Amino acid sequence: MTSFQPDRTWFKAHSGPPLSIAHRGASAYAYDNTLEAFERAHELGADMWEVDVRLTADGIPVAFHDADLKKTCGVDLALSEVTAARLIELTDAVGRPAPLFSEIAALASNLGAGIYLDAKESEAASLAIAELIANRIERVIVGANTPAYCAELLEKGCPYPVSILVGLGLDPFPIADQCGAEIVHPCWERAGDRPDRLLDDTFFGNAERRGLPVVIWHEERKDVVDALMKMPVLGICSDQPEMIARYKFAGLKRPEIVCHRGACKVAPENTSAAAQAAWGGGFDYVEIDVRETADGQVVVHHDVTLDRTTTGEGPLADQTSREIAKLDAGSWFSSFFQDEKVPELAEALDQARSWQGKLYVEIKQADPVDVAQAVFHKLSPEDVFFWSFNQKSLLEIRENFPDARLMARPEDYENLEDCLNAFGADIIEFNVRNANAADLEAVRKAGRKTMVAYMGSDPEVFDRLFQLQPDVLNVNEPFLVQRLLSQKENCGTNNAWFV
């Protein structure tokens, strides 16, 4: 049996959108350089994982960024002073388990992910590369922090392409010329609010003349990412890989997506983190639930009581906004989110506007006119729609705001006609039990949008819903929908969505 020989030129054949490179995994949603961060990166659509590799005292390569354990574990020890077993013990104790690189390589092989290797030491690089070869991983880039290290990797016959990481204020091209790098990686994220403007025609002209692809620093600012996505770059690193691997690209026709309580499988429901993941991933709507506090402020929270998703207890309506602001709304989901708060409606609206995202507002217990007025103070009517179990609330919104978009559900009426006529709803939401082609077509003929809600994760159920071609899907698993649709597109399906 012949040994595995990776194609060192794989990156030259890449075309299309930039590769999404998860910086230390999806480190906006899990502790960096942990298996959870890399698994989350895969869920969010990352093509590659940027992994920092160092050696322990017993010569085991592990995923770890810092040279010491002070920041991560609160102990004054160098990583090189502890064995792999001791490192695992220390990081487990603080809920941030450091994986062996062999575990990451096996996971990447199983999930089909590529690796952007940031090896902090030469021996660590050699051992990590051996693991990547053993796991038959093709799509790898080895990053070098100095020209000397880059040249050393190439002289020793690195089986993968080598990039040179270049700091702010340095011209990457003479450096690449000197060391023979095959990819340039400017690390310029600290160059002000718009570092993308450093990548001008002259920069890309220099790169093109040398045949050097460009990988970009880790970036999470929406305006900067938007600009970078339009540039001729090989890949973009990000703590939020979903911002690069977006749901919608030019030329693809896909249904609009409502992320139920935000991306609630990625971050705690009804929090700013869950909304960030949803809009960052390019999905259309975030669904939020709103309730009124004891002092008349409107906040984003689903349950009547605080107990399930916060450190508070009892009915939300009995607490003031100041009391609710002190609660932790993230630790129930993961210790990583222990600082998440219950957002005020005003904060959710500001976040929607900053992301240019849309909202589906479900009024649980609050004055509907006050809620709608607050919403329209910051968002346009076309960027939001409302629903409530209390039909009177919807009628009040319709009476006071004729341009407001409202939703209705056939399950709440005797028949579909009554549903359409109740208050002139703009969106009709079906569920997996009552959605059928005839009723969806009737809704379309009435000039309304069709939506189907499904909070499960069964691919067969999604396949049936895809065949109905609703205008909107309301889901808990938006990134799963994205993967399933991508699979269909790649298979050349005849579904009209993919024409």
C-alpha positions in Angstrom: 0.0 0.0 0.0 1.5 3.4 -1.0 1.8 6.1 1.5 -0.5 9.2 1.3 1.0 12.0 -0.7 -1.0 15.3 -0.5 -1.4 17.6 -3.5 0.7 20.6 -2.6 -1.0 22.7 -5.3 -4.6 22.1 -4.2 -5.1 25.8 -3.3 -4.3 26.9 -6.9 -7.5 25.2 -8.2 -9.7 27.0 -5.7 -12.4 29.2 -7.2 -15.5 30.9 -6.0 -16.1 32.6 -2.6 -13.1 32.8 -0.2 -12.5 29.8 2.0 -13.9 30.2 5.5 -11.0 29.6 8.0 -12.2 29.3 11.6 -9.7 31.1 13.8 -8.8 28.7 16.5 -12.2 27.1 15.7 -15.4 29.0 16.0 -13.9 31.0 18.9 -16.8 33.4 19.1 -19.0 30.6 20.3 -16.7 28.2 22.2 -13.4 28.3 24.0 -10.6 28.6 21.4 -8.6 25.6 20.3 -11.0 23.1 21.9 -12.7 20.2 20.2 -16.0 22.0 20.8 -14.7 25.1 18.9 -13.7 23.0 16.0 -16.9 21.0 15.9 -18.8 24.2 16.1 -16.7 25.6 13.2 -17.8 22.6 11.1 -21.4 23.2 12.0 -21.1 26.9 10.9 -19.7 25.9 7.5 -16.0 26.5 7.9 -13.8 25.0 5.2 -10.6 25.0 7.3 -9.7 25.3 11.0 -6.8 27.5 12.1 -5.0 25.5 14.8 -2.2 26.7 17.1 0.2 23.8 17.9 2.8 23.6 20.7 4.7 20.8 22.4 4.3 19.6 26.0 7.1 18.6 28.3 6.8 15.0 27.0 6.9 16.0 23.4 3.2 15.7 22.6 1.7 18.2 20.1 -1.4 19.9 21.5 -3.7 22.7 20.4 -2.8 25.7 22.5 -2.0 29.3 21.6 -0.1 30.8 24.6 3.4 29.8 25.6 2.2 29.6 29.3 -0.9 28.6 31.2 -1.5 31.8 33.1 -4.3 33.2 31.0 -6.1 29.9 30.5 -5.6 28.1 33.8 -4.4 30.8 36.2 -1.2 29.0 36.9 2.3 30.3 36.4 3.7 27.5 34.3 5.1 27.4 30.8 3.4 24.9 28.5 6.7 23.2 27.9 7.0 22.5 31.6 3.9 20.3 31.8 3.1 16.9 30.4 0.2 16.3 28.1 -1.6 14.5 30.9 -1.1 17.3 33.3 -2.2 19.9 30.7 -5.4 18.0 30.1 -6.0 17.8 33.9 -5.4 21.6 34.4 -7.5 22.7 31.4 -10.3 20.2 32.3 -10.5 21.8 35.7 -11.3 25.2 34.2 -13.7 23.8 31.6 -11.4 24.5 28.7 -10.0 21.1 27.7 -6.9 21.3 25.6 -7.0 18.6 22.9 -4.1 16.6 21.6 -3.4 17.5 18.0 -4.0 13.8 17.1 -7.6 14.3 18.2 -8.0 17.3 16.0 -6.5 15.6 13.0 -8.9 12.6 13.5 -11.9 14.9 13.8 -10.9 16.9 10.7 -10.5 13.7 8.8 -13.9 12.5 9.9 -15.7 15.8 9.1 -13.8 16.5 5.9 -12.3 19.8 7.2 -9.0 21.4 6.2 -6.3 22.6 8.6 -4.5 25.9 8.6 -1.6 24.9 10.9 0.0 27.6 13.0 2.9 25.7 14.5 4.7 27.7 17.1 7.8 25.5 17.1 9.6 23.5 14.4 9.3 20.1 16.1 5.7 20.8 16.8 5.1 21.4 13.1 6.9 18.2 12.1 4.8 16.0 14.5 1.6 17.8 13.6 2.3 17.3 9.9 2.9 13.6 10.5 -0.6 13.4 12.1 -2.2 15.2 9.2 -0.5 12.8 6.7 -1.6 9.8 8.8 -5.1 11.0 8.7 -4.9 11.6 4.9 -5.9 15.2 5.1 -5.4 16.9 1.7 -6.4 20.5 2.3 -3.7 21.9 4.6 -1.7 25.2 4.8 1.3 25.5 7.1 1.7 29.0 8.4 5.1 30.4 9.3 5.6 33.4 11.6 9.1 34.3 10.4 10.9 34.2 7.0 13.6 31.9 8.4 11.0 29.4 9.6 9.2 29.6 6.3 12.5 28.9 4.4 13.3 26.0 6.9 9.9 24.4 6.2 10.4 24.5 2.5 14.0 23.3 2.6 12.9 20.3 4.7 10.4 19.4 2.0 7.1 20.4 3.8 4.5 18.2 2.1 1.9 21.0 2.3 2.0 24.6 1.0 3.6 27.2 3.3 2.3 30.7 4.0 4.1 33.6 5.5 2.3 35.6 8.2 3.3 39.3 8.0 2.7 41.9 10.7 1.4 45.4 10.4 3.7 47.9 8.7 5.6 45.3 6.7 5.5 44.8 3.0 4.7 41.1 2.5 6.0 40.7 -1.0 9.8 41.2 -0.5 9.5 38.9 2.5 7.8 36.3 0.4 10.4 36.7 -2.3 13.1 36.2 0.3 11.8 33.0 1.9 9.9 31.4 -1.0 6.4 31.4 0.6 3.6 30.1 -1.5 0.9 32.1 0.1 0.9 35.5 1.8 -1.0 36.2 5.0 -1.1 39.8 6.2 -2.0 40.0 9.9 -3.4 43.6 9.7 -6.5 43.4 11.8 -5.3 46.2 14.1 -4.8 48.7 11.3 -7.7 50.9 12.3 -11.4 50.4 11.6 -11.0 49.6 7.9 -7.8 47.5 7.4 -9.4 46.2 4.2 -8.5 49.5 2.5 -4.8 48.5 2.7 -5.6 45.8 0.1 -5.7 48.0 -2.9 -5.0 47.4 -6.6 -1.3 47.8 -6.1 -1.4 45.1 -3.4 -3.3 42.6 -5.5 -1.2 43.5 -8.6 1.9 42.5 -6.6 0.3 39.3 -5.5 -0.9 38.4 -9.0 2.5 39.0 -10.6 4.1 36.6 -8.2 1.3 34.0 -8.4 0.8 34.4 -4.6 -2.7 33.7 -3.2 -3.7 35.8 -0.2 -5.2 34.7 3.1 -6.6 37.4 5.4 -6.2 38.1 9.1 -9.0 37.1 11.4 -11.9 39.5 11.0 -15.4 39.9 12.5 -16.5 43.4 11.6 -19.4 43.3 9.2 -18.4 46.2 7.0 -14.8 44.9 6.7 -15.9 41.3 6.0 -18.3 42.5 3.4 -15.5 44.3 1.6 -13.1 41.4 1.9 -15.6 39.0 0.5 -15.5 40.9 -2.8 -11.8 40.7 -3.1 -9.7 38.1 -4.9 -8.5 36.3 -1.8 -8.0 32.6 -1.1 -9.4 32.6 2.4 -10.5 34.7 5.3 -9.8 33.8 9.0 -12.6 34.6 11.4 -13.7 33.8 15.0 -17.1 33.8 13.3 -16.6 31.5 10.3 -20.3 31.7 9.4 -19.7 35.3 8.2 -17.5 33.9 5.4 -19.6 30.7 4.7 -22.8 32.6 4.3 -26.2 31.1 3.5 -26.8 33.1 0.3 -24.4 33.7 -2.5 -25.0 35.4 -5.8 -26.8 33.1 -8.3 -28.4 30.8 -5.7 -32.1 30.9 -5.1 -33.0 29.7 -1.6 -35.9 30.2 0.8 -35.7 32.9 3.4 -34.8 31.6 6.8 -36.2 32.5 10.2 -33.8 31.6 13.0 -36.1 30.6 15.9 -35.0 32.6 19.0 -31.8 33.2 17.0 -29.3 30.5 16.1 -30.4 28.8 19.3 -28.3 25.6 18.8 -25.1 27.7 18.5 -25.7 30.2 21.3 -28.3 30.7 24.1 -31.7 31.5 22.8 -33.0 35.0 22.6 -29.6 36.5 23.3 -27.4 38.9 21.3 -25.0 36.0 20.6 -27.7 33.9 19.1 -28.8 36.8 16.9 -25.2 37.5 15.9 -24.7 33.9 14.7 -27.9 34.0 12.7 -27.3 37.3 10.9 -23.6 36.6 10.7 -24.4 33.4 8.8 -26.4 35.4 6.2 -29.8 34.2 7.4 -32.8 36.6 6.9 -34.8 36.8 10.1 -34.2 36.4 13.8 -37.3 35.4 15.8 -37.5 37.1 19.2 -40.1 36.8 22.1 -40.9 39.9 24.0 -42.3 40.5 27.5 -42.8 43.4 29.7 -41.1 43.9 33.1 -42.6 45.1 36.3 -41.5 48.7 35.5 -42.9 48.6 31.9 -39.7 47.9 29.9 -39.9 45.4 27.1 -37.2 42.6 27.1 -36.5 39.6 24.9 -37.4 36.4 26.7 -39.5 33.4 25.9 -40.8 31.8 29.1 -43.3 33.3 31.6 -40.7 32.6 34.3 -36.9 33.3 34.4 -35.9 29.9 35.8 -35.1 27.9 32.7 -32.7 30.2 30.8 -31.4 32.6 33.5 -30.0 32.7 37.0 -33.3 34.4 38.1 -36.4 32.8 39.5 -40.1 33.3 39.2 -42.3 35.3 36.8 -40.4 37.8 34.6 -43.3 40.3 34.9 -42.6 40.5 38.7 -39.0 41.8 38.2 -37.8 45.2 37.2 -35.6 45.8 34.2 -32.8 46.7 36.5 -33.1 43.4 38.3 -33.3 41.4 35.1 -30.2 43.2 33.8 -28.1 41.6 36.5 -29.1 38.1 35.5 -26.9 35.6 33.6 -28.8 34.3 30.6 -26.0 32.2 29.1 -24.5 29.8 31.6 -27.3 27.3 31.3 -26.2 26.8 27.7 -22.4 26.9 28.3 -19.9 28.4 30.6 -18.5 30.2 27.6 -21.7 32.4 27.5 -21.8 33.2 31.2 -21.8 37.0 30.5 -24.8 37.0 28.2 -27.7 39.1 29.4 -31.4 39.2 28.7 -31.6 41.9 26.0 -33.9 44.8 26.1 -36.0 45.2 23.0 -34.2 48.4 22.1 -30.9 46.5 22.2 -32.3 43.8 19.9 -33.5 46.5 17.5 -30.1 48.2 17.4 -28.4 44.9 16.8 -30.8 44.2 13.9 -30.1 47.5 12.3 -26.3 47.2 12.7 -26.4 43.8 11.0 -29.0 45.0 8.4 -31.0 42.0 9.6 -34.8 41.4 9.9 -36.9 40.4 12.8 -39.9 38.3 13.5 -41.4 39.6 16.8 -43.6 37.4 18.8 -45.5 39.3 21.5 -45.8 37.1 24.5 -46.9 39.7 27.1 -46.5 43.4 26.3 -48.6 46.2 24.9 -48.7 45.5 21.1 -48.9 49.2 20.1 -46.0 50.2 22.2 -43.9 47.3 20.9 -44.8 48.1 17.3 -44.1 51.8 17.8 -40.6 51.0 19.3 -39.9 48.6 16.4 -40.8 51.1 13.7 -38.8 53.8 15.3 -35.7 51.8 14.3 -36.7 49.4 11.6 -38.7 49.7 8.3 -42.0 47.8 8.1 -40.6 45.5 5.4 -37.9 44.4 7.8 -40.1 43.0 10.5 -43.3 41.0 11.0 -45.4 40.3 14.1 -47.3 37.4 15.6 -49.0 36.7 18.9 -51.2 34.0 20.4 -53.5 36.9 21.3 -55.3 37.8 18.1 -56.5 41.1 19.7 -52.8 42.2 19.8 -52.5 41.7 16.1 -55.7 43.5 15.4 -54.5 46.5 17.4 -51.2 46.5 15.4 -53.1 46.4 12.1 -55.4 49.2 13.2 -52.6 51.5 14.4 -50.0 50.6 11.8 -51.6 49.6 8.5 -48.2 49.0 6.8 -47.2 46.5 9.5 -46.6 42.9 8.4 -48.5 40.3 10.4 -48.4 36.5 10.5 -51.3 34.0 11.0 -51.4 30.2 11.4 -54.1 28.0 9.8 -54.1 25.8 12.8 -55.7 28.6 14.8 -58.8 28.8 12.5 -61.5 26.6 11.2 -60.2 26.7 7.7 -57.6 28.4 5.5 -60.1 31.0 4.2 -60.8 32.2 7.7 -57.0 32.4 8.4 -56.5 34.6 5.3 -59.4 36.9 6.1 -58.9 37.3 9.9 -56.7 40.5 9.7 -55.2 40.3 6.3 -52.0 38.5 7.4 -49.1 39.0 5.1 -47.4 35.7 6.0 -49.2 32.4 6.6 -47.2 29.9 8.7 -47.9 26.1 8.3 -46.2 23.4 10.3 -45.0 19.9 9.3 -48.4 18.4 10.1 -50.6 20.7 8.0 -48.3 21.9 5.3 -49.4 20.6 1.9 -48.9 21.7 -1.7 -52.5 22.7 -2.4 -52.8 25.0 0.6 -49.4 26.6 0.0 -50.5 27.3 -3.6 -53.8 28.8 -2.4 -51.8 31.2 -0.1 -49.6 32.2 -3.0 -52.6 32.9 -5.2 -54.0 35.1 -2.4 -50.8 37.2 -2.7 -49.4 36.2 0.7 -46.1 34.6 1.7 -45.9 31.0 2.7 -43.8 29.9 5.7 -43.4 26.4 7.3 -42.1 26.0 10.9 -40.1 22.9 11.8 -38.0 22.8 15.0 -36.6 19.3 14.4 -33.5 18.1 12.6 -34.7 15.1 10.5 -33.2 15.4 7.0 -36.1 13.4 5.6 -38.6 15.9 7.0 -36.6 18.8 5.6 -36.5 17.1 2.2 -40.3 16.9 2.2 -40.5 20.6 3.1 -38.0 21.5 0.4 -40.3 19.9 -2.2 -43.1 22.2 -1.1 -40.9 25.2 -1.8 -42.2 27.6 0.9 -41.1 31.2 0.7 -39.8 31.0 4.3 -38.6 28.3 6.7 -38.8 28.9 10.4 -36.3 26.6 12.1 -34.0 25.8 15.0 -31.3 24.4 12.8 -30.5 27.0 10.1 -27.0 25.7 9.5 -28.4 22.2 9.0 -30.8 23.6 6.4 -27.8 25.3 4.7 -25.8 22.0 4.5 -28.8 20.0 3.2 -29.5 22.6 0.5 -25.9 22.7 -0.5 -25.9 18.9 -0.9 -28.8 19.1 -3.2 -27.3 21.9 -5.2 -24.0 20.0 -5.5 -26.0 16.9 -6.8 -27.5 19.0 -9.6 -31.1 18.6 -8.4 -33.9 19.9 -10.6 -35.7 21.7 -7.8 -36.6 25.2 -8.9 -34.9 26.7 -5.9 -31.6 25.7 -7.4 -32.0 26.9 -11.0 
